[in-house]
Amino acid sequence: MKATFDQRHALRDEFESTKATRDASRSRKGWYASRKAQLQVQEAFAEIEDEIGQSYRRQPAVAVEQRASHAQR
């Protein structure tokens, strides 16, 4: 995943804005690497949620029937 110019500057701005609250021993390179990894994980979870949502939408009647049967109990 190659970051675009705007993404790099957004990361730099976020880095600069949180500098005061960050541990002084963390390097800039380490912060960028951990933040990039965090963003990749968030992107992966979004893809999984999309896939789960699509499979759920393919069978909505089953979920509705299950909820109705639980409500009647």
N, CA, C and O atoms as CSV, one atom per row, in Angstrom:
chain,resi,resn,atom,element,x,y,z
A,1,MET,N,N,0.852,-1.174,0.000
A,1,MET,CA,C,0.000,0.000,0.000
A,1,MET,C,C,0.897,1.235,0.000
A,1,MET,O,O,1.535,1.541,1.007
A,2,LYS,N,N,0.945,1.935,-1.113
A,2,LYS,CA,C,1.766,3.133,-1.210
A,2,LYS,C,C,0.906,4.342,-0.861
A,2,LYS,O,O,-0.158,4.557,-1.444
A,3,ALA,N,N,1.381,5.119,0.089
A,3,ALA,CA,C,0.633,6.285,0.535
A,3,ALA,C,C,0.762,7.411,-0.488
A,3,ALA,O,O,1.830,7.626,-1.060
A,4,THR,N,N,-0.319,8.110,-0.705
A,4,THR,CA,C,-0.286,9.255,-1.602
A,4,THR,C,C,0.293,10.454,-0.862
A,4,THR,O,O,0.496,10.417,0.351
A,5,PHE,N,N,0.549,11.498,-1.605
A,5,PHE,CA,C,1.095,12.726,-1.027
A,5,PHE,C,C,0.197,13.241,0.094
A,5,PHE,O,O,0.683,13.585,1.171
A,6,ASP,N,N,-1.112,13.295,-0.155
A,6,ASP,CA,C,-2.052,13.801,0.849
A,6,ASP,C,C,-2.103,12.902,2.073
A,6,ASP,O,O,-2.192,13.394,3.198
A,7,GLN,N,N,-2.047,11.579,1.867
A,7,GLN,CA,C,-2.065,10.659,3.001
A,7,GLN,C,C,-0.825,10.844,3.865
A,7,GLN,O,O,-0.913,10.840,5.093
A,8,ARG,N,N,0.329,11.006,3.226
A,8,ARG,CA,C,1.567,11.211,3.993
A,8,ARG,C,C,1.480,12.491,4.808
A,8,ARG,O,O,1.890,12.522,5.968
A,9,HIS,N,N,0.950,13.542,4.204
A,9,HIS,CA,C,0.852,14.804,4.925
A,9,HIS,C,C,-0.202,14.736,6.021
A,9,HIS,O,O,-0.046,15.362,7.069
A,10,ALA,N,N,-1.266,13.988,5.792
A,10,ALA,CA,C,-2.269,13.811,6.845
A,10,ALA,C,C,-1.662,13.053,8.019
A,10,ALA,O,O,-1.904,13.397,9.176
A,11,LEU,N,N,-0.880,12.029,7.724
A,11,LEU,CA,C,-0.202,11.297,8.794
A,11,LEU,C,C,0.786,12.200,9.523
A,11,LEU,O,O,0.877,12.166,10.751
A,12,ARG,N,N,1.526,13.007,8.764
A,12,ARG,CA,C,2.480,13.916,9.400
A,12,ARG,C,C,1.764,14.910,10.303
A,12,ARG,O,O,2.216,15.180,11.416
A,13,ASP,N,N,0.646,15.455,9.826
A,13,ASP,CA,C,-0.118,16.403,10.638
A,13,ASP,C,C,-0.648,15.738,11.900
A,13,ASP,O,O,-0.628,16.333,12.977
A,14,GLU,N,N,-1.124,14.494,11.765
A,14,GLU,CA,C,-1.614,13.774,12.938
A,14,GLU,C,C,-0.463,13.504,13.905
A,14,GLU,O,O,-0.622,13.613,15.121
A,15,PHE,N,N,0.693,13.153,13.353
A,15,PHE,CA,C,1.874,12.919,14.185
A,15,PHE,C,C,2.228,14.184,14.952
A,15,PHE,O,O,2.456,14.136,16.161
A,16,GLU,N,N,2.276,15.308,14.263
A,16,GLU,CA,C,2.643,16.571,14.904
A,16,GLU,C,C,1.630,16.983,15.963
A,16,GLU,O,O,2.007,17.526,17.002
A,17,SER,N,N,0.348,16.731,15.713
A,17,SER,CA,C,-0.683,17.157,16.662
A,17,SER,C,C,-0.678,16.317,17.933
A,17,SER,O,O,-1.119,16.785,18.982
A,18,THR,N,N,-0.189,15.094,17.854
A,18,THR,CA,C,-0.171,14.234,19.040
A,18,THR,C,C,1.210,14.159,19.682
A,18,THR,O,O,1.425,13.388,20.618
A,19,LYS,N,N,2.135,14.954,19.180
A,19,LYS,CA,C,3.516,14.894,19.661
A,19,LYS,C,C,3.610,15.139,21.167
A,19,LYS,O,O,4.375,14.454,21.846
A,20,ALA,N,N,2.865,16.081,21.696
A,20,ALA,CA,C,2.963,16.429,23.111
A,20,ALA,C,C,2.509,15.294,24.018
A,20,ALA,O,O,3.016,15.158,25.132
A,21,THR,N,N,1.570,14.483,23.568
A,21,THR,CA,C,1.043,13.414,24.409
A,21,THR,C,C,1.744,12.079,24.195
A,21,THR,O,O,1.520,11.136,24.954
A,22,ARG,N,N,2.584,11.986,23.178
A,22,ARG,CA,C,3.272,10.734,22.859
A,22,ARG,C,C,4.483,10.535,23.752
A,22,ARG,O,O,5.068,11.504,24.235
A,23,ASP,N,N,4.852,9.315,23.968
A,23,ASP,CA,C,6.066,9.006,24.711
A,23,ASP,C,C,7.272,9.509,23.921
A,23,ASP,O,O,7.375,9.264,22.719
A,24,ALA,N,N,8.174,10.205,24.587
A,24,ALA,CA,C,9.308,10.826,23.903
A,24,ALA,C,C,10.260,9.802,23.293
A,24,ALA,O,O,11.008,10.139,22.375
A,25,SER,N,N,10.253,8.577,23.772
A,25,SER,CA,C,11.191,7.579,23.253
A,25,SER,C,C,10.767,6.989,21.909
A,25,SER,O,O,11.570,6.336,21.243
A,26,ARG,N,N,9.522,7.210,21.505
A,26,ARG,CA,C,9.070,6.658,20.221
A,26,ARG,C,C,9.613,7.500,19.076
A,26,ARG,O,O,9.543,8.729,19.101
A,27,SER,N,N,10.134,6.844,18.110
A,27,SER,CA,C,10.675,7.571,16.966
A,27,SER,C,C,9.571,7.884,15.969
A,27,SER,O,O,8.510,7.260,15.977
A,28,ARG,N,N,9.834,8.844,15.125
A,28,ARG,CA,C,8.881,9.205,14.076
A,28,ARG,C,C,8.641,8.024,13.144
A,28,ARG,O,O,7.504,7.745,12.762
A,29,LYS,N,N,9.705,7.340,12.786
A,29,LYS,CA,C,9.570,6.199,11.881
A,29,LYS,C,C,8.723,5.103,12.522
A,29,LYS,O,O,7.873,4.513,11.856
A,30,GLY,N,N,8.944,4.827,13.795
A,30,GLY,CA,C,8.163,3.815,14.503
A,30,GLY,C,C,6.700,4.197,14.590
A,30,GLY,O,O,5.821,3.346,14.453
A,31,TRP,N,N,6.435,5.477,14.819
A,31,TRP,CA,C,5.042,5.926,14.914
A,31,TRP,C,C,4.348,5.760,13.566
A,31,TRP,O,O,3.217,5.278,13.502
A,32,TYR,N,N,5.025,6.158,12.490
A,32,TYR,CA,C,4.432,6.012,11.155
A,32,TYR,C,C,4.144,4.543,10.845
A,32,TYR,O,O,3.085,4.215,10.309
A,33,ALA,N,N,5.084,3.663,11.181
A,33,ALA,CA,C,4.903,2.233,10.896
A,33,ALA,C,C,3.724,1.673,11.678
A,33,ALA,O,O,2.918,0.924,11.127
A,34,SER,N,N,3.615,2.026,12.957
A,34,SER,CA,C,2.506,1.493,13.755
A,34,SER,C,C,1.179,2.085,13.305
A,34,SER,O,O,0.167,1.384,13.293
A,35,ARG,N,N,1.162,3.349,12.939
A,35,ARG,CA,C,-0.079,3.980,12.468
A,35,ARG,C,C,-0.500,3.389,11.128
A,35,ARG,O,O,-1.687,3.155,10.900
A,36,LYS,N,N,0.457,3.147,10.245
A,36,LYS,CA,C,0.146,2.553,8.947
A,36,LYS,C,C,-0.435,1.158,9.146
A,36,LYS,O,O,-1.399,0.785,8.478
A,37,ALA,N,N,0.147,0.386,10.060
A,37,ALA,CA,C,-0.371,-0.953,10.351
A,37,ALA,C,C,-1.785,-0.872,10.910
A,37,ALA,O,O,-2.641,-1.683,10.558
A,38,GLN,N,N,-2.033,0.099,11.777
A,38,GLN,CA,C,-3.370,0.276,12.349
A,38,GLN,C,C,-4.386,0.594,11.249
A,38,GLN,O,O,-5.491,0.053,11.256
A,39,LEU,N,N,-4.029,1.446,10.324
A,39,LEU,CA,C,-4.927,1.799,9.227
A,39,LEU,C,C,-5.186,0.601,8.314
A,39,LEU,O,O,-6.298,0.432,7.815
A,40,GLN,N,N,-4.170,-0.227,8.096
A,40,GLN,CA,C,-4.350,-1.422,7.273
A,40,GLN,C,C,-5.301,-2.407,7.944
A,40,GLN,O,O,-6.125,-3.033,7.277
A,41,VAL,N,N,-5.187,-2.544,9.265
A,41,VAL,CA,C,-6.089,-3.438,10.003
A,41,VAL,C,C,-7.515,-2.913,9.921
A,41,VAL,O,O,-8.447,-3.689,9.709
A,42,GLN,N,N,-7.697,-1.602,10.086
A,42,GLN,CA,C,-9.033,-1.019,9.986
A,42,GLN,C,C,-9.620,-1.263,8.596
A,42,GLN,O,O,-10.810,-1.552,8.464
A,43,GLU,N,N,-8.797,-1.146,7.574
A,43,GLU,CA,C,-9.254,-1.378,6.202
A,43,GLU,C,C,-9.662,-2.842,6.014
A,43,GLU,O,O,-10.668,-3.134,5.368
A,44,ALA,N,N,-8.877,-3.755,6.579
A,44,ALA,CA,C,-9.198,-5.183,6.474
A,44,ALA,C,C,-10.509,-5.496,7.185
A,44,ALA,O,O,-11.326,-6.260,6.671
A,45,PHE,N,N,-10.715,-4.908,8.366
A,45,PHE,CA,C,-11.965,-5.134,9.080
A,45,PHE,C,C,-13.153,-4.572,8.310
A,45,PHE,O,O,-14.230,-5.168,8.314
A,46,ALA,N,N,-12.970,-3.442,7.656
A,46,ALA,CA,C,-14.055,-2.867,6.856
A,46,ALA,C,C,-14.422,-3.801,5.706
A,46,ALA,O,O,-15.601,-3.963,5.391
A,47,GLU,N,N,-13.423,-4.413,5.080
A,47,GLU,CA,C,-13.696,-5.368,3.997
A,47,GLU,C,C,-14.461,-6.579,4.527
A,47,GLU,O,O,-15.394,-7.057,3.883
A,48,ILE,N,N,-14.066,-7.071,5.698
A,48,ILE,CA,C,-14.752,-8.221,6.300
A,48,ILE,C,C,-16.193,-7.857,6.631
A,48,ILE,O,O,-17.108,-8.637,6.369
A,49,GLU,N,N,-16.398,-6.673,7.206
A,49,GLU,CA,C,-17.756,-6.229,7.522
A,49,GLU,C,C,-18.601,-6.125,6.262
A,49,GLU,O,O,-19.782,-6.470,6.275
A,50,ASP,N,N,-18.003,-5.651,5.173
A,50,ASP,CA,C,-18.733,-5.574,3.904
A,50,ASP,C,C,-19.146,-6.963,3.436
A,50,ASP,O,O,-20.282,-7.161,3.005
A,51,GLU,N,N,-18.228,-7.929,3.520
A,51,GLU,CA,C,-18.539,-9.298,3.097
A,51,GLU,C,C,-19.620,-9.914,3.973
A,51,GLU,O,O,-20.537,-10.561,3.468
A,52,ILE,N,N,-19.517,-9.718,5.270
A,52,ILE,CA,C,-20.519,-10.263,6.187
A,52,ILE,C,C,-21.867,-9.608,5.927
A,52,ILE,O,O,-22.900,-10.278,5.913
A,53,GLY,N,N,-21.852,-8.311,5.723
A,53,GLY,CA,C,-23.088,-7.593,5.443
A,53,GLY,C,C,-23.748,-8.080,4.171
A,53,GLY,O,O,-24.972,-8.199,4.120
A,54,GLN,N,N,-22.963,-8.364,3.142
A,54,GLN,CA,C,-23.522,-8.855,1.880
A,54,GLN,C,C,-24.134,-10.234,2.058
A,54,GLN,O,O,-25.213,-10.498,1.527
A,55,SER,N,N,-23.473,-11.119,2.794
A,55,SER,CA,C,-24.033,-12.459,2.987
A,55,SER,C,C,-25.284,-12.382,3.849
A,55,SER,O,O,-26.220,-13.157,3.652
A,56,TYR,N,N,-25.310,-11.465,4.794
A,56,TYR,CA,C,-26.500,-11.291,5.632
A,56,TYR,C,C,-27.660,-10.771,4.788
A,56,TYR,O,O,-28.797,-11.214,4.950
A,57,ARG,N,N,-27.375,-9.834,3.890
A,57,ARG,CA,C,-28.437,-9.276,3.044
A,57,ARG,C,C,-28.968,-10.302,2.053
A,57,ARG,O,O,-30.110,-10.199,1.605
A,58,ARG,N,N,-28.144,-11.295,1.705
A,58,ARG,CA,C,-28.611,-12.325,0.778
A,58,ARG,C,C,-29.661,-13.225,1.412
A,58,ARG,O,O,-30.468,-13.820,0.698
A,59,GLN,N,N,-29.670,-13.340,2.747
A,59,GLN,CA,C,-30.612,-14.220,3.428
A,59,GLN,C,C,-31.353,-13.479,4.540
A,59,GLN,O,O,-31.339,-13.938,5.682
A,60,PRO,N,N,-31.989,-12.365,4.252
A,60,PRO,CA,C,-32.641,-11.606,5.323
A,60,PRO,C,C,-33.856,-12.320,5.895
A,60,PRO,O,O,-34.174,-12.134,7.069
A,61,ALA,N,N,-34.542,-13.131,5.098
A,61,ALA,CA,C,-35.746,-13.798,5.581
A,61,ALA,C,C,-35.418,-14.758,6.716
A,61,ALA,O,O,-36.206,-14.885,7.654
A,62,VAL,N,N,-34.294,-15.426,6.656
A,62,VAL,CA,C,-33.902,-16.365,7.709
A,62,VAL,C,C,-33.709,-15.615,9.020
A,62,VAL,O,O,-34.184,-16.060,10.065
A,63,ALA,N,N,-33.026,-14.497,8.976
A,63,ALA,CA,C,-32.781,-13.727,10.189
A,63,ALA,C,C,-34.081,-13.176,10.757
A,63,ALA,O,O,-34.265,-13.169,11.975
A,64,VAL,N,N,-34.979,-12.720,9.906
A,64,VAL,CA,C,-36.260,-12.182,10.358
A,64,VAL,C,C,-37.084,-13.290,10.995
A,64,VAL,O,O,-37.704,-13.079,12.037
A,65,GLU,N,N,-37.098,-14.473,10.378
A,65,GLU,CA,C,-37.847,-15.597,10.933
A,65,GLU,C,C,-37.280,-16.018,12.280
A,65,GLU,O,O,-38.040,-16.339,13.195
A,66,GLN,N,N,-35.964,-16.020,12.417
A,66,GLN,CA,C,-35.348,-16.402,13.685
A,66,GLN,C,C,-35.701,-15.402,14.772
A,66,GLN,O,O,-36.007,-15.799,15.896
A,67,ARG,N,N,-35.664,-14.128,14.464
A,67,ARG,CA,C,-36.033,-13.112,15.453
A,67,ARG,C,C,-37.489,-13.250,15.850
A,67,ARG,O,O,-37.826,-13.113,17.026
A,68,ALA,N,N,-38.348,-13.516,14.896
A,68,ALA,CA,C,-39.775,-13.660,15.185
A,68,ALA,C,C,-40.022,-14.871,16.073
A,68,ALA,O,O,-40.837,-14.804,16.992
A,69,SER,N,N,-39.330,-15.981,15.813
A,69,SER,CA,C,-39.535,-17.174,16.635
A,69,SER,C,C,-39.019,-16.957,18.050
A,69,SER,O,O,-39.597,-17.482,19.002
A,70,HIS,N,N,-37.936,-16.190,18.208
A,70,HIS,CA,C,-37.428,-15.892,19.546
A,70,HIS,C,C,-38.369,-14.946,20.285
A,70,HIS,O,O,-38.522,-15.051,21.502
A,71,ALA,N,N,-38.986,-14.043,19.577
A,71,ALA,CA,C,-39.905,-13.087,20.198
A,71,ALA,C,C,-41.172,-13.777,20.682
A,71,ALA,O,O,-41.769,-13.348,21.669
A,72,GLN,N,N,-41.589,-14.836,20.005
A,72,GLN,CA,C,-42.814,-15.533,20.385
A,72,GLN,C,C,-42.611,-16.409,21.608
A,72,GLN,O,O,-43.584,-16.757,22.277
A,73,ARG,N,N,-41.388,-16.772,21.915
A,73,ARG,CA,C,-41.122,-17.662,23.051
A,73,ARG,C,C,-41.329,-17.007,24.347
A,73,ARG,O,O,-41.143,-17.632,25.391
